């Protein structure tokens, strides 16, 4: 079965085409600047040169049409006909309490996703645009939605409820949902496979550290706590997000600076984090370079970032009553040798012992970076959220034909 995986943003669309016979990627790409007359399409057929085109793409239906044309192009395509695509899987950020697992797209699923627009105003409406655009271009082809929040639906009330009036949960479902669920799910299972140990027997802390970042406490394969909250803003300090802060800061700053709700929301989501503290960048690579050159603000940003990451690992070790495995993944987690080293050096109380030579190795495969004497396994596991979406889509569509 060939499956097209789509991750639609408000002005962008990422895609990957999988052959599920061997889970190989036939092609992938990105459509940027949707809604403009200078949209950029980057198409990457596996084993062949990339193709970049600039054209007018004013909405997502045209974007999907362009993607399908590239996939079937005589020179740069990887399939002969769109009919070879037997299913489409969509990433959807928020599934609320409606979706505890991936689901087939039907009228009910679309209705529930719309009801969740308020919980993910930047993401769920964009995902719906991708679903509608796929329906317009590929009528009758089954679609599956895979949710970032679904993996965290196993959290107990003690972890997901906030200590605020219960009526706010009952009426508006104000609670912790968590994000990056497909990544935390994938790397926890991959870690168990790498170690050759049953997932059910492991206490794992998964660290998805990218521009957006979150940690999850995984007990026996189930999420029992996670750092992001009702939205992706809570938790760790991130590239441009503040992470945890005293909620009283919000009305205080709004009053002093005469900010609107939208303005303070933008400040906390787009102008905080590494960017705010360093004054240079939201990119950990540039922060590290600045720190190595002696820039004090870059060093402070790095130290704050590492401290908060380490503090969450410690709290999740307590939540799990111990930890067997710590996993680093995503852009920063997979690539920042310096950050992993600093974090592990400050976790010796847990019995963590880093092997610096292994930590310095760069590889696209799962690998151990802890020493033989370490009481906790420390791994770097490349994430693959698109493959999770493809696998779930394949499973659900195959069940329709069973």
C-alpha positions in Angstrom: 0.0 0.0 0.0 1.2 3.5 -0.9 0.3 6.2 1.6 0.6 9.9 1.4 1.3 11.7 4.7 0.3 15.3 4.9 1.1 17.9 7.6 -0.8 21.1 6.7 -0.1 24.5 8.2 -1.9 27.7 7.6 0.5 28.7 4.8 2.5 25.5 4.3 2.1 21.8 3.5 4.7 19.1 4.2 4.3 15.7 2.5 5.8 12.3 2.3 4.8 9.3 0.1 5.4 5.9 1.7 5.5 2.4 0.2 4.3 0.4 3.2 5.6 -2.8 1.7 9.0 -1.9 3.2 8.1 1.4 4.8 10.3 3.2 2.4 9.9 6.9 1.5 9.4 7.4 -2.2 9.4 11.2 -2.1 8.9 14.0 0.3 8.6 17.8 0.0 7.3 21.1 1.2 4.9 23.8 -0.2 5.6 27.2 1.4 4.0 30.6 1.2 0.5 29.2 0.3 -1.7 32.2 -0.4 0.9 34.1 -2.4 1.8 34.4 -6.0 5.4 33.4 -5.1 4.8 30.1 -3.4 7.8 27.8 -3.2 7.5 24.0 -3.8 10.5 21.8 -3.0 10.1 18.2 -4.2 12.6 15.5 -3.1 12.2 12.2 -5.0 14.3 9.6 -3.2 17.6 8.9 -5.0 17.2 11.8 -7.4 18.0 15.5 -7.4 15.6 17.9 -5.6 13.2 20.0 -7.6 12.3 23.5 -6.7 9.5 25.5 -8.3 8.0 29.0 -7.7 4.4 29.5 -8.7 1.1 31.0 -7.6 -0.6 28.7 -5.1 -3.4 30.6 -3.4 -5.0 27.9 -1.3 -4.5 24.3 -0.1 -6.5 22.6 -2.8 -4.1 23.9 -5.4 -1.2 22.9 -3.2 -2.4 19.3 -3.1 -3.0 19.3 -6.8 0.6 20.5 -7.3 2.0 17.8 -5.0 0.1 15.1 -6.9 1.3 16.5 -10.2 4.9 16.3 -9.0 4.5 12.8 -7.6 3.2 11.6 -11.0 5.5 13.8 -13.2 7.3 11.8 -16.0 10.7 13.1 -15.1 10.6 13.8 -11.3 7.7 11.6 -10.2 7.8 8.3 -8.3 4.4 6.8 -9.3 2.6 6.6 -12.6 -0.9 7.5 -11.4 -2.6 9.1 -8.4 -4.6 5.9 -8.3 -1.6 4.2 -6.8 -2.1 6.2 -3.6 -4.5 4.1 -1.5 -4.8 6.3 1.6 -3.8 9.6 3.1 -2.8 10.3 6.6 -3.0 13.7 8.3 -1.2 15.1 11.3 -3.7 16.9 13.5 -2.4 18.6 16.6 -5.4 18.6 19.0 -7.7 15.7 19.5 -9.1 16.9 22.8 -10.9 14.2 24.8 -12.7 13.0 21.6 -9.8 11.1 20.2 -7.8 8.6 22.2 -6.3 7.1 19.1 -6.1 7.7 15.3 -9.3 7.7 13.4 -10.8 7.4 9.9 -12.0 10.7 8.5 -15.8 10.8 8.3 -18.4 13.4 9.0 -18.3 12.8 12.7 -14.5 13.1 12.9 -14.5 16.3 10.9 -17.3 17.7 13.2 -15.2 16.9 16.3 -12.0 18.4 14.9 -14.0 21.7 14.2 -15.2 21.7 17.8 -11.6 21.7 18.9 -10.6 24.8 16.8 -10.6 26.9 20.0 -8.0 24.6 21.7 -5.6 24.8 18.7 -6.5 27.8 16.7 -3.3 27.9 14.7 -3.2 24.2 13.9 -6.6 22.4 13.7 -8.1 24.8 11.2 -5.1 24.3 9.0 -5.4 20.5 9.3 -9.0 20.8 8.2 -7.9 22.7 5.1 -5.6 19.8 4.3 -8.4 17.3 4.7 -10.8 19.3 2.5 -8.1 19.8 -0.1 -7.4 16.1 -0.2 -11.1 15.3 -0.6 -11.3 17.7 -3.5 -8.3 16.2 -5.3 -8.7 12.5 -4.3 -12.4 11.8 -3.9 -13.2 8.4 -2.4 -9.6 7.8 -1.1 -9.7 7.0 2.6 -8.2 9.5 5.0 -6.9 9.0 8.5 -6.2 11.6 11.2 -3.4 11.1 13.7 -3.3 13.3 16.7 -0.4 14.8 18.7 -2.5 14.6 21.9 -3.8 11.0 21.6 -0.7 9.3 23.2 -1.2 11.4 26.3 -4.8 10.3 26.9 -3.5 7.7 29.3 -2.5 10.3 31.8 -4.4 10.1 35.2 -6.5 12.9 36.5 -3.7 13.8 39.0 -1.5 14.7 36.0 -3.9 16.3 33.6 -6.2 18.4 35.8 -5.3 21.9 36.8 -6.0 23.2 40.4 -8.7 25.6 39.2 -12.5 25.5 39.5 -13.8 22.2 38.2 -16.5 24.0 36.2 -13.8 25.2 33.8 -13.0 21.6 33.0 -16.6 20.5 32.8 -17.7 23.3 30.5 -14.6 24.1 28.5 -12.3 21.0 28.9 -9.5 23.1 30.4 -6.9 20.5 31.2 -3.4 19.2 30.2 -3.4 17.5 26.8 0.3 17.5 25.8 1.8 17.5 22.4 4.4 15.7 20.3 2.6 12.4 21.1 3.5 10.7 17.9 7.2 11.4 18.6 7.1 10.3 22.2 5.3 7.1 21.2 7.7 6.3 18.4 11.0 6.9 20.4 9.8 5.1 23.5 9.0 2.0 21.4 12.2 2.4 19.4 14.2 2.6 22.7 12.8 -0.6 24.0 13.5 -2.3 20.6 17.1 -1.0 20.6 17.7 -2.3 24.1 16.0 -5.6 23.4 13.8 -5.2 26.5 10.0 -5.3 26.8 8.4 -1.9 26.7 6.0 -2.9 29.5 8.9 -3.3 31.9 10.5 0.1 31.3 10.3 3.5 32.9 11.3 6.0 30.2 11.7 9.7 30.0 11.5 10.9 26.4 12.9 14.4 25.6 11.6 15.8 22.4 13.9 18.8 22.1 13.4 21.0 19.0 12.3 24.6 18.5 9.2 23.4 20.4 10.1 21.0 23.2 8.4 18.6 25.6 9.2 15.8 27.9 7.0 12.8 28.7 7.1 10.3 31.5 6.4 6.9 29.9 5.6 4.0 32.2 5.2 0.6 30.6 4.6 2.2 27.2 1.9 4.7 28.5 2.2 8.4 28.9 1.6 9.3 32.6 2.7 12.9 32.5 4.0 15.4 29.9 5.3 18.9 30.1 3.1 20.7 27.5 -0.3 21.6 28.8 -3.6 22.6 27.3 -1.5 24.3 24.6 2.2 24.0 23.5 3.1 27.0 25.6 3.5 25.3 29.0 6.6 23.4 30.1 10.2 23.8 29.0 11.8 27.0 27.8 11.7 26.8 24.0 13.0 28.6 20.9 10.4 31.4 21.1 8.0 30.2 23.8 8.4 31.1 27.4 7.4 27.8 28.9 6.4 27.8 32.6 5.8 31.1 34.3 3.8 32.6 37.1 0.3 33.2 35.6 0.0 36.5 37.5 2.7 37.9 35.2 0.2 38.0 32.3 -2.3 40.5 33.8 0.5 42.4 35.4 2.4 43.0 32.1 -0.9 43.6 30.2 -1.7 46.4 32.6 1.7 47.9 32.7 2.3 47.8 28.9 -1.4 48.2 27.9 -1.2 45.0 25.9 -4.2 43.2 24.3 -4.8 39.5 24.7 -3.5 38.9 21.2 -0.3 40.9 21.9 0.6 39.2 25.2 -0.2 35.8 23.5 2.2 36.7 20.7 4.9 37.8 23.2 4.8 34.5 25.1 4.6 32.3 22.0 6.8 34.1 19.5 9.1 36.5 21.3 10.2 34.7 24.4 12.4 31.7 25.2 15.9 31.4 23.8 15.2 34.4 21.5 14.3 36.7 24.3 17.1 35.8 26.6 19.9 35.6 24.1 18.8 38.6 22.0 20.4 36.7 19.1 18.4 33.8 17.9 15.9 31.0 18.7 18.2 28.5 17.1 20.3 26.4 19.6 23.1 26.2 17.1 23.5 29.9 17.0 23.1 30.1 20.8 25.9 27.6 21.2 28.1 29.5 18.8 27.5 32.7 20.6 28.3 31.0 24.0 31.6 29.6 22.6 32.5 33.1 21.5 32.0 34.4 25.0 28.6 36.1 24.5 27.1 36.4 28.0 23.5 36.5 26.9 23.9 33.4 24.8 25.5 31.6 27.8 22.6 32.6 30.0 20.1 31.4 27.5 21.8 28.1 27.2 22.2 27.7 31.0 18.5 28.5 31.6 17.4 26.1 28.8 19.6 23.3 30.2 18.5 23.9 33.8 14.8 23.7 33.0 15.3 20.6 30.9 17.2 18.9 33.7 14.7 20.0 36.3 11.9 18.4 34.4 13.9 15.1 34.0 14.3 15.1 37.8 10.6 15.7 38.4 9.6 12.9 36.0 12.1 10.5 37.7 10.1 11.2 40.8 6.8 10.8 39.1 7.9 7.4 37.8 9.6 6.4 41.1 12.8 5.8 39.1 13.9 5.8 35.5 15.5 3.1 33.4 16.0 5.1 30.1 16.4 8.7 29.1 15.9 9.4 25.4 16.9 12.5 23.5 15.2 13.2 20.2 14.2 15.9 17.6 16.5 18.5 16.2 18.2 19.8 19.3 18.0 16.5 21.2 19.5 14.5 18.3 22.2 17.1 17.4 23.4 19.1 20.3 26.4 17.3 21.8 27.0 20.1 24.2 23.4 20.2 25.6 23.3 16.4 26.2 26.7 16.5 27.9 25.7 19.3 30.3 22.3 17.7 31.1 23.9 14.3 31.9 26.7 15.8 33.9 24.0 17.2 36.3 22.1 13.9 36.6 24.8 11.9 38.4 22.5 11.6 41.4 20.3 9.3 39.3 23.3 7.2 38.4 23.7 8.7 34.9 27.2 8.4 33.5 27.9 9.7 30.0 30.3 8.3 27.6 31.7 11.4 25.9 33.1 9.6 22.9 29.7 8.0 22.2 28.0 11.3 22.8 30.2 13.0 20.2 29.2 10.4 17.4 26.7 11.7 14.9 24.5 9.1 13.4 21.0 8.8 12.0 20.4 5.6 13.9 19.4 4.9 17.5 22.5 4.8 19.7 23.6 4.6 23.4 25.6 7.5 24.8 25.8 6.4 28.4 28.7 4.4 29.7 28.6 0.7 30.6 28.6 1.6 34.3 25.6 4.0 34.0 22.6 2.9 36.1 20.4 4.6 33.6 20.5 4.0 29.8 20.8 7.2 27.9 19.9 7.0 24.2 19.7 9.2 21.2 16.8 8.1 19.0 15.9 9.9 15.8 12.2 10.5 15.7 9.9 9.7 12.8 6.5 11.2 13.3 5.6 10.7 9.6 6.2 7.0 9.8 3.9 6.8 12.9 1.2 8.5 10.8 1.8 6.2 7.9 1.6 3.1 10.1 -1.6 4.1 11.8 -3.1 5.0 8.4 -2.1 1.6 7.0 -3.5 -0.2 10.1 -6.9 1.6 10.0 -7.4 1.3 6.2 -6.3 -2.4 6.2 -8.9 -3.1 8.9 -11.6 -1.7 6.6 -10.8 -4.4 4.1 -10.5 -7.2 6.6 
